Amino acid sequence: MTSFVARDYRSGLPVQITIDEGKIASLNSVSISDSDPGVLPFVGPGLFDIQVNGYSGLWFGSEQLTVDETVQIVQALADCGIARCFPTIITSSFEAMQHGLQTLKKAVEQSDVVRRVVRGFHLEGPYISPEDGPRGAHPRQHVRKADFNEFQKWQSACDHRVRLVTVAPEAEGVIPFIRQATSSGVLVAIGHTAATAEQIAQAVDAGACLSTHLGNGCSAMLPRHSAILWNQLADDRLTASVIADGWHLPSPVLRSFLRCKTLKRLILTCDVSGFGGCAPGRYSSGDVSVDVLPDGRIAVAGQNQYLAGSGATTGDCVAHLMTSCELSLEEAWELASVRPAVMFSEPECWLQPGQEATLTLFHLRPGETGIEQDVAPAGPGFLRFQCAATIAEGRLISGALDAV
């Protein structure tokens, strides 16, 4: 049995939480002197990111990925407050993608931390647009037509742990692929696309229900009216994931997306790159080369106008969304914890007795400057996220409860 005191993310008031056998056994209000509450961390449902590519120079999709490296990445993400996630493998050769999936499977089986944190796998590609811009940092030579037989081989290699696939509606064979994948229980998302309005509608009719990092993975210049953004924003059957790191989407765009989709149809992701946490410089992994820029952006090597994943993690995105869209902590936090859980039928981990004890403890500190470039902050000042502890299924996997 474990007990600790923190501030409820909904009210900001101190509560004592007791955990027993992986669940919240009790949650009670406590009295703290006026000078003490700000020292306590907040506590909320564990951050759940459906699109994480790696960290500190290691990629889930690496052809050389090992079980030990997988554990290292997942632990690093837990240290950033991510209590649940979908490791993401991007477009590559059949063999490279199969190796990544098999290694992830072994890591889930061999590591208690990975088993608790990893709730499924995300394939981002290879059935996407081959065009520069929409393709992003995905290697062109491995983009190909949709092949459900190929996908089934990958599923067999990882004991059917792929729960999310991102495809472009215009890719050859994608519409029947969407029907087959959704019939097998896999959620299909639209992304890395230059699709027409008709192609997007066909994909949604076939079962696609999510937009992967909407506003990114598309052409830099779009038509005023018939554009992939409007068609996805206007379709209430699509939930949108967005990257709110301060670089991928300016604040006015985030606010517009929020007003279109509302809190009910928006999910926050960081899309953290395998080069997240790396010092500025040029890096390569397999067929992917990027520049980590001094200002924090990660861009396609030599093409700084095209971002190649994020250097931020999920808590950073929550903090940025709060100030850029003037959201409460409760509203922003649930977009990165409860909403993904609902979409994938995972335990929602509310702060209530009887709920699964998968929690993130954290501080929000005033930031010295905004992280956006050429965009004025929307709120009174930007916040900086700092993880204090991460608990997954009742087990402390990062931080120290007795130190907070």
N, C-alpha and C positions, 0 to 999 in steps of 0.2 A: 504494500500500500504506500502511495506517495501523496504528499500534501504540499501545496505551495500557495502563495498569495500573489495576485497580479491584478491588473485593471481590465475589467470587461471592455472589450472593443466597442460594444454597443453604447455603453453609458459612461465609460471612463472611471467608474467607481470600483474600489477595491473589492475583490471577492477571494474567498479561500476555496480552492478546488482540490478535491481528494480523488485520486485515481486508484482503482482496484480492478485487477484482472482485465486490463485493457480498456476499461470503460470509466466514464465519469461517475463516481459513486455519490458525490455530493458537491453542491456549489452554494456557498453561503456568503452573504454580505458581511464585511468586517469593518471595524472602525479604525481609521488611520489618522494620525494628527495632520493638521493642515500642511505642514512642511514636508510630509513624507510621500503623498501619492505620486508626485511627479518622478520620484526615484524608481517606483515600481514599473516594470514593463507592462505593456498591454498583452492580452491573450485573446486569440481568436481561433476559429476553425483553421486547421492546417492549410497553408498555401498549397494549391493543387495546380500545377502547370502542365498543360497537355502538349507543349512543344518546347523541349529542351534538347539541344544538339550535343552538348558536352561542356567542358570547362577546363581552364588552365592548360590549353594546348592539346587536350585529349578529346577525341570525337567518338560518339557511339557508333558512327558509320565507318570507322577506320578499318581497313583491310587487315590491320595488325592488332586490332583491339583484343585485350586479354580480360579475363575475369577480374584480376587485380586492378586493372585500370578502370573497369566498370565500377567497382566498389569505390575507387578513389573519386571518380566523377560524382557518383551519387552522394557520397559523404560530403564533398565540397558543396553540392547543391543544398544538402540538409543544413550545412553550416550557414547558408544564406537564407534559411527559414523555409525551404521547400520541403514539405512533409509528404507530398504525393506528386507523382509526375509520370509523364509518358516520354521515355527516351525516344528521340526522333532520329530516323535514318533517312538521309536525303538520297537523291538520284545517284546511282552508281551502277556498276556491272552486276549481273545476277549473282556472281560468286561473292562480291564484296558485301552486298546487301544480305545475302544468306549468312555469311560469316558473322556480321553484326548481330543479326537476330539470334543465331545459335549461341553466341557469346553472352548476349543479354539473358537468354533462357538459363544458361549455366549459372550466371551470377545470381539470378533470382533463386535458383535451387540451392546455391552454396552459401550465400551471404544473408544473414538475418536482416541487416539494414536494407539491402536491396529489395528483399522480399516485402518488407513493410512499406517502402517508399514507392516502388515501381508498381503501378496499377494497370499497365498495359503498354503497348508499343505503338508508335506513330510512324507510318511510312509517308514521307513527303516526296512524292514522285514514285517511280520515274515517268509516270504517264502525264506529263505536263507540256506546256508550250516550249518549242525549241527556240523561240524568238529572243533576241537580246532584250533585256528589260523584264518582260514577264518571267523569263527563265531564272532571273536573279543569278546567284552563284552556282547553280546546278550545272554540272558539266554537260555541254551539248551532246557529246558523243554517246552519252548513255540515255538520253531522252528517247522514248520509244512508244509505240502504240500499246494500248492497254491489252493485257493478256491475263485473263482470270486463271488459266492453268498455271502460269508462272507465279501468280499471287498465292495460289493454293500450295505450291511447293514451299514458298516462304512460310506460310502459316503452319505447314507440317513441321518445318524445321524448328519452330519455336513453340510448339504445342498450342497453336491458335491464340497466341497472346497479342497479335496485332488487332487493335481496337479502333484505330483511326487511320484513314488513307486520304491524302490530298491529291486531287487530280485536276486537270484542266478540261472543261467540258468540250472543247474543240479537238482534243486529242483523238486520234483514230481509235475506234472501238470503245470509247469511254462510256457511252450511254448504256450499252448492255452490261459493261463491267460494273457500273453503279448498281444496276438492278441485282446482279449476282452477288456483289459484295454486301449490299444491305440485306439481302435475303439470308445471308450467312451470319448476320448479326454484327457486321462491321459498320461503323459510322463513316460516311463519306463526306469529305469537305471539298469545296471549290477553292483553288488557289493556283498561283503561278500561271496566269491565264490571260489571253487576249480575246476571250470568247465574245460572240455577239449576244444580243439580248435573247434571240431565239435559242441559242445553244445553252445559255444559262437556264432558261425556262425548262428546256428539255432535261437538263441535269437535275433540277429540283423536282420535276415531275417523276424522274426515275428514282428519287430517294435521297439525293444530297440534301443535307440539312445544316451545314455549317460553312462559313466563309473563313478560310485560313488567312490570318493576318491581313484583313481587309485594308486596302489602300496601299499595300506593298505587294511585291511580286506581280507588278503590272507595268505597262509602258509609262515612261516619264511624261509623255504628252498624250492626252485623251480627248476624244470628241466632246463637244459641249453637252450634247444631249444623249446620244446613244453610247453610253460608256459603261464599263463593267461595274463601276462604283454605284451608279444610280440603280441599275437593275438588281443588284444584290441588296442594297439598302432598302429598296421599295418592297422586296418580297418578304413578308412576315414569316414565311416558312423557314427562312434562313436565320440562324444565330450567327453573329460575327465575332471572331476573335480579333483583338487589336493589340498592337505592341505600343505601350505607352511609356517608352523609355526616354522621350524627349527629342529623339532624332527621327524615328520612323514616321511619326505623324505629328505635325504642328498642333498646337492647342486648339485653334479654330476648327481643324478637321476632327479632332477627338470630340469636341463639343457637338459638332454637327452629327457625327456618327451616333453619339449617345442620344441625341434628340430623336433621331430616326428609329433606332433599334430599341431604345429605352433600356432600363436596367434588367429587364426580363430576357432580353435577347442579345446580351453582350457578355463576352468572356475576355478576361485579361490574360495575356501570355507575354513572356519576355522574349521567346525565341532565342534564348542565349546561345551564342556560338561556341564551338569548341575552342575558340580563341578568346572567349570571355575571361577576364582576369589576367590577360597577357599584357606585357609592356608594349609600347608603340614599336612598330616594325612590320616587315613583310613576313607572312607565314604561309605554309602550304601543308595540306593534308590530302593525300591522294591526288585527285584531279582538281582540287579546289585551292586557289591562291587568293589571299586577302591582304589588305593593308589595315593594320590597327593604327588609327590616326591619333595624333597627340590630343585631340579634343574628345576622344572616347569613342568615336564612331568606328565601326568595322565595315570596310567597303571592299568590293571586288577589286582585286589588284590592278592598279593603273586606271581604274574607272570609278573615281570617288563619288560620282553621282549615283552609283548603284550600291545600296547597302547590302551586306552579306551577313545578316544575323545581328544580334545585339551583344553588347558587352555588359548590359545591365541584367539583374535578376528580378524575380517576380515582385519582391517587396519594394524594390526601387520603382517599379512601374505603378504599384499601388500609391506610393507617396506622390509620384508625379501626377497621377490622374486626379488625386484629391485636390491639388492646387490648380491644375490646368482646367479642370471641369467644375471646380467648386463643389465637390462631393464630400459628404461626411465620411469619416473613417469606416463606419459600418457599411455604407453603400459601396465604397471602392473595394473594401476588403472582401466582401462577398462575391464580387465579380471574379476574384482570383482564388476563391476557396469553395464556396457553396455552389455557385452557378456551374462550374465544371463538374462537380460531383453529381448534381441533378441531371446534367445532360448525359452522363455516362452511368447513371444508376448506381453510383457509389454512395456509401454512407455520407450523410451531409455534415456530420460532426458538429452539430450545434452545441453551444455551451449550456447543456442541460443534463441532469442526471440520467443515466442509462445510455447516453450517446457514446459512440466510439471516441476514445481519448487520442485523437490525432489533432495536435494543436501547435500553433506557432506563437512564441513569446517574443516581443519585439519592442523597440523604442522608436519613436519618431522625433528626430532632432531638427532644429531649425538649420536650413542649408544656407551657406554664405552667399551662393549665387545660384541662379537657375541653370539647368543643364541643357536648355534649348539654345539654338543659335538663331539670332535675328527674329526671335518671337518673344514678346513680352509675357511674363508670367500672368496667369489669370487671377491668382489669389494674392493674399497679402505677402506671401513669401514661400519659397519652396522648402520642402521637408526632406530630410535624409533618413532612410530606413536603416535600422541596425538590429540584426537578429540577436536575441538573448538566449533562446533555447528552442529546440524542435523536438516534439514528441510524436512518435508514430505508433499507433495501435497500443498506446499505454507505455511505450518504452522511450526513455530519454535517449535520443540519438545524436544530439548536439547541444552544447552549452552545459550549464550547471544550474539547477534550480535553487540550490542553496546559496548561490552567489548573486541572485537577482532579487 
